[in-house]
Amino acid sequence: MNTKLNTSDWILLSIIFGFTILLGCIDYYRVDNQLIEYLIDFPTTTILSILIILVFIQKIVPSFLIKNKRYFSFFITSLLLLTFAGTLDNIISRLTAGKSLSSITNIFSYLNGGLYNAVEMVGFPLGVLLIKKFYEGQQELLKTQKLQKENELKLLRSQIDPHFLFNNLNTLDALIDSNPEKAKEYINRLSLIYRYLIQTKDAEVMELSKEIEFAENYIFLIQTKFGEDYEIDLEKNTALQDQFIPTGALQALLENVVKHNKATGNNTIKTSIQFNEGWIVISNSKSNQETNNESFGTGLENLKARYALLSDQQIQIYNTETNFDVHIPIITLST
């Protein structure tokens, strides 16, 4: 569930609280309340209600239900928060009505009344908002799962593409006569790549350490085929435990580097893969040739769609005249 309130959420809350304030004004008018009660009670109740809703949506529900499923802690925390907010609202209403707090004789009963007041304040708007967020989450999940399936099919087709195999066999054929030892290494790396693709074809995410091993084998194929056209530097001095990324993410980005940048003369395409505080930064120099931006955008959109399903953080892209940088977040799975 997306815990951030969007524009439609605020519009919905505005309608609900606007209608609630209108009904409250009618009740106040019937009992002939003072003007100061209108000016203080309704804004106070509305602000407190919105604050409670924000705390529930953005803090309590994610912390106690979504991540850890601590139902008892959720119940106690919710009870205390509602009691505090409802009692505070009752105290303010009591003071604006000119009543003294010293006349409160039964504290427990007054706190109980505060709890009931808070339930009335936020029960309906919070319930409607949670239902809306749940519905939107389900719709987004279905949409993203559909994209995920399409991406898996496209990825699988591209990975087992006969053209990919044909190109590698041509490279291998050229190596057998010129460099038998390297040909053996090439066969070994190619077999590791295909084995990994088959083993991970149904996995949404994969351990970063395994993805890096896969990327190293893929980089070997690129540099063997194209020689010094592509210089790829993969940083390895980073902690890899409990770190994950979408399966095949590095391969997809490396494919894009090769597909959209061709070395000319002494113009080597330099690419670096670095790790920076929870992010992987893939940066490559750009060639002067024109590229198919539409196909490149589609590849990035596919990767963005996968991240939308797997993480709250999204891909960051920085496109300059000389460099193209893609920052992808490392995923830490909750236990």
Stockholm file with secondary structure:
# STOCKHOLM 1.0

chainA/1-335         MNTKLNTSDWILLSIIFGFTILLGCIDYYRVDNQLIEYLIDFPTTTILSILIILVFIQKIVPSFLIKNKRYFSFFITSLLLLTFAGTLDNIISRLTAGKSLSSITNIFSYLNGGLYNAVEMVGFPLGVLLIKKFYEGQQELLKTQKLQKENELKLLRSQIDPHFLFNNLNTLDALIDSNPEKAKEYINRLSLIYRYLIQTKDAEVMELSKEIEFAENYIFLIQTKFGEDYEIDLEKNTALQDQFIPTGALQALLENVVKHNKATGNNTIKTSIQFNEGWIVISNSKSNQETNNESFGTGLENLKARYALLSDQQIQIYNTETNFDVHIPIITLST
#=GR chainA/1-335 SS CCCSCCHHHHHHHHHHHHHHHHHHHHHHHHTTCCHHHHHHHHHHHHHHHHHHHHHIIIIIIIIIIIISCCHHHHHHHHHHHHHHHHHHHHHHHHHHTTCCGGGCCCHHHHHHHHHHHHHHHHHHHHHHHHHHHHHHHHHHHHHHHHHHHHHHHHHHHHHTCHHHHHHHHHHHHHHHHHCHHHHHHHHHHHHHHHHHHHHTTTCSEEEHHHHHHHHHHHHHHHHHHHGGGEEEEECCCSCCTTCEEETTHHHHHHHHHHHHCCCBTTBCEEEEEEECSSEEEEEEECCSSCCCHHHHHHHHHHHHHHHHHHCSSCCEEEECSSEEEEEEECBCCCC
#=GC SS_cons         CCCSCCHHHHHHHHHHHHHHHHHHHHHHHHTTCCHHHHHHHHHHHHHHHHHHHHHIIIIIIIIIIIISCCHHHHHHHHHHHHHHHHHHHHHHHHHHTTCCGGGCCCHHHHHHHHHHHHHHHHHHHHHHHHHHHHHHHHHHHHHHHHHHHHHHHHHHHHHTCHHHHHHHHHHHHHHHHHCHHHHHHHHHHHHHHHHHHHHTTTCSEEEHHHHHHHHHHHHHHHHHHHGGGEEEEECCCSCCTTCEEETTHHHHHHHHHHHHCCCBTTBCEEEEEEECSSEEEEEEECCSSCCCHHHHHHHHHHHHHHHHHHCSSCCEEEECSSEEEEEEECBCCCC
//
